[in-house]
Every structure is written in structure tokens, then in C-alpha cells.
Amino acid sequence: MEETKNIQLFVNVDEEGNIIDAQMGVNIVQSDPFPFFFLIDEEMAANISDYKVVIEGMKPKLVLKSAE
């Protein structure tokens, strides 16, 4: 059974929740202040440009961008 790594993700977003700046890695220390932090898997990390941040019930969440 393959072990899944939790990847740390720090992000800044624009007014619509689109990720404009990110730092990610297995064991990182952020170099700049970032308003959002998530633990994600390797698949999500490889496709992070397909995601955006939304606030649901006062809690930030990464969701797939809807097809336009």
C-alpha cells in the first residue's frame, strides 16, 4: 500500500478566490505571510492551478474551478 504524503500549501488569492501566489512542500516554513493554509495530497498539488479558495460557513476550502 502506497503512503500518501500530506503536502503543506500556503496561498494568496484574488477577490474571486483564484490562487495568485503559493508555496508548497512536504516540510516547509513559509517565507511570507499567507492568509490560507491547507494540507493536500500529491494529486491536488500537481493540479493546483485547477483549484480556487471559497469560504463556506466561515471556513476556507479548496474547490475545483467550474468549467466556463
Secondary structure, DSSP 8 states (H G I E B T S, - for coil): ------EEEEEEE-TT-BEEEEEEESS---SS--SEEEEE-HHHHHTGGGEEEEEETTEEEEEE----
